[in-house]
Amino acid sequence: MRDKLKILTIGNSFTDSLALYFPAVVASVPGCELHFERANHGGCELHRHWSYIENEERDRVYSMYQDRRWKMREILAREPWDMVSIQQASHASWRPETFQPFATNIHNYVKTHAPQAEVVIQQTWSYRLDDPRIMPGGDWAIDQTEMYERLTSNYRALAKELSLRVIPTGYAVQLARAAQKAPFVNYDPALMTTLRWPDLPAQAGSLVGRIWWTKDAASGEMKLGRDTIHLNQRGEYLQACVWFAFLYERPATDITFVPDVIGAEDAAFLRKIAQQAVAKFPQVKRPGRRVQAK
């Protein structure tokens, strides 16, 4: 069990989603404290993070992190970080050739400038069923299950290669999808062309994605917006509970914070799933060694 943690993420929007609920989840457990910072860029792949770091090392005035005010080495040295997380961008997560040598290079860079920190991997999740890339005939020629299986295989292979533990966010999303009483059911894509404001497709049971109405800046007319890849508020709460149970090594049942937009019964279900994911996801032995750069 842990009480106080300093956590840094080197990621993208899939760790930005922790900002809404993770601090409140931690604060709801007596005795637990959190210092949480993000060194993220939207959509940023491992190779792009490594290119930013390399450019910072070559150019003394080049800074790419935290509103481009800080270099990665400065962020790593600024606090005695307990945990530093890395992950692949979701659109590349199912492609094994996109992980290396960049993950190893980032891992070794972190251990050089924050040797006390444990580097951990966040497992990302597969997209919602209505994402065009994973629907029948989609560009990726895979479905939601295959996307999950491929990305999980890639993260587990990386964890084994670098002897790192995995925060099983994607596994928790998959468990919740399977266990909930009324899972999300995809709608006919043609519906998107016939709906009129304020009607929306049914989205009950989803943890990933949302659809909303927004005004077009040019025409002034209302149009539909759709996000099929990011966690919605249910998913963000689940993610926060997973990170708490994993990093603080405490049961998710200790969490008392429940967002206003989530019912008590659903919140209890999501905490239960978070605990199951942390307990059941296979982990490698906790590391202490440095890995040879490639």
N, C-alpha and C positions, 0 to 999 in steps of 0.2 A: 504493500500500500504506500501511496505517496500523498503528500499534503500540499506541497508548493512546487510548481513547475514553470520553467521558462521555455516557451515553445516558439520555434520559427518555422514557417513554411516557405519552401522554394517551389512554387507551383504556379497556379493560374486560377481561373474562376472556380475550379472544383475544390479549392481550399478557401477562396474568398467566401464561399457559402457558409463557412464556419462562423463568420463574423456576427451573424444575426443572433444565434442562440448559444454558441459554445461558452462564452463568458458567463452568461446567466445560468447555464447548466452547472458549471463548476461552482459558481458563487452560492448555489442553492444547497450545497453539501457542506455542513459545518466543518471548519478546519481546512478546507481546500482553497488554495489561492492559485491564480493564473496570471502570468505575464505572456501575452500572445502578440506576435508580430508576423507580418506577411511580407515576403519578398517575391511578389507574384507579378506576372504579366498575363493578361487575358489570352487564352489559347496557346500559351507558350509551351513548346515541346522541349524535351531534354536537350536536343541539339542546339536550340536557340538560347536556352539558359547558359549552356557552356560557351556559346559564341559571345554572349554578353560578358561573361567572366573573363574570357581570353582578351577581349578588346579592352576591358578595364585594366587588365594587367599590362597591356602594351602602351596605353595612353593615360597619363596621370590625370587628365582633366575629364576623362570619359567616365560617367556614372550612369547606371541603368536601373537602379533600384530605389524604391520608396520615393516616388515622384522625382526620380533621377537626381536625388540629392546625395545618395550614398553608393559607394562601391560595395560589392558583396563581401570583400575582406573586412571592410569597416563594420558592416552589420554583424558579421560573425564574431568580431573581436569586441563589440560594444557591450555584450552581455554574456554572462556565464551560462550559455544555453544548455538546458538539459536534453532537449530533443530538437532535431532538425528533420523535417519531412521533405521527401522528394517524391515525384510521381511523373508519369508520362501524360502528355495531353490526351484527352479522350479520343480524338479523331485518329491518333496514331497508336493508341494503347493496344489494339488488337493485331498490330503488325510487329512481329518480333524483331525485324531488322532495324527498327527505329530506336532501340534502347541503348545500344552500345556503339562506340566506347563512351558515350556521353554520361551515362549514369555512373560509371566507374570514375570518370574524371571529376564529376561534381562531388561524389562521395569523398574522394581523396582530398579535394580542395577543402571541403568542410572539416575533415579530420585534421588538416594542416593548421587551419585558422581557428578552429574550435575543438581541440582534441578531446575535451571532456564530454562533448555532446554525443548522444546516441543518434545515429542516422536511422530513420525509419522510412518505410515506403507506404504511401497511401494507395490502396487498391481503388481504382475508379470504378464506374458502373456502366452498364450497357444502356443504350438510349431507349426512349419510350417507343411503344409499338407504332406510333404514327410518324416516326422519323422516316422521311422518304428514302434514306440510304439503306435502311434495313427492312423496308417493306418488300413484298414480292416484286421482283423486277428492278429493285434498287441498285444503285451504282456499286455497292460493296458486295453484292451477291451473298450476303449472310443475313440471318435473322437475329432477333434479340438474344436468343439463347446461345447461338454460335458466337456472337460478339462477346458475351459474358465469358464463355468458356475459353475463348482465345486470349482475351485480356488477362484472365485469371492465370492461365498457363504462363503468360509472359511475366507477370508480376512474381509468380512463385519461382520461376527460373531465375529472375534477377535476385530475389531474396536469397536463393541458394548460392548463387555465384558470389554475392557480396556478404553473405552471412548477416542479413538484415531481417528484422521483424516487419510484418505487414499489418497496417491498420486496415481491417477488412470492411471498409465502407461499402464497396461493391457487393460483397457477399451479403451484408445486411439488407441492402436493397433487394437482392434476389430472394432472400428468405422471406422478406415482408411481402413481396409480390405473390409468392406461393402460398403464404399462410393466411392472408387476410380473407375475410368472409366474402367480400365483394370486390375482386380485383378489377383493375382498369380493363375495359374492353374497347378495342379500337373501333372507330367510327368510319363510315364511308368517306374517303377523301373528297368525293364530289360534294359533300355537304358544305365544305368550306366556301364553295362558290355560290351557294344558295341562301346562306344565313343572312339575316338582316339584324341590325343592332336593335336590342342588346342580346340577342340569342347567341348561345355558345354550344358547341358539342359537349356531350356528357364527358366529364373527366373524373368522376368519382373513383376512388381507389388508386389514383396515381401518386407516386412519390417523386417522379421525375416529370418535368415539363408543365406548361400551362399555356392557355390560349386566352387572349384578351382583345378588347377593342381599343383602338387608338386613332387619333385624328391625323390624317395625312397633311403634312405641312404645306405641300404645294396646292392640293385641291381643296383642302378644308373639309373633306368628307371623311366619314368614319370607315376604318378598315380593320381587318383582323390581323393580330400579331400572334406568332406561334413560336414557342421554345420547346423543343423536344429532347433537350440534352441536359439541362441543369436541374438540380433538385428544386422542387417546390417547397413550401413551408413544412409539410409533413416530412419530406426527405431531409430538409435541413435539420429538423429536430432529431431525426434518426441518426444523422451523421454526427451531430454534437454528442449524442448519448454514446455512440460507438467510440468516439475519440476519448470521452471521459473514462469509460470503463476500461479501455485499452491502456491509456497513458497513466491514469491514476491507480490502476490495478485495484479498483473497487467495483462492487456490483452496481449495475445501472439502476437497481431498485433504490439506491441511496439518493437518487436525483428527485428533488421535489418541485423543481421548476416545470411549469406547463405553460406554453404560449397561449395567449388569449384566443388564437384562431384554431386551436386543436382541443377537442373534447377530452375529458379525463380518461374515458375508456380507451380511446384511440392512443392517447399518450402512453398509457400503461402497456398497451400492445407494442408500441414502438420501442419502449424501454426493454421489454422482454425480448424482442427480436435483436436489439443491440447486444444484450448480454449473451444470447445464443451465438451470435456471430463471433464475438470475441472469444467465447469458450471453445467453439468448434473449429475455427479456421486453423489449418495446420501451420505451425511456425517453426522456423529454424532456430537453432541454439543462439542465444544472445551473443553478439560478437565482441571482440576487443581488438582484432587485428586490422591492419591496413592492407588494402588490396592493391596489387600491382596495376598501375595505369596501362592502358592499351594504346 
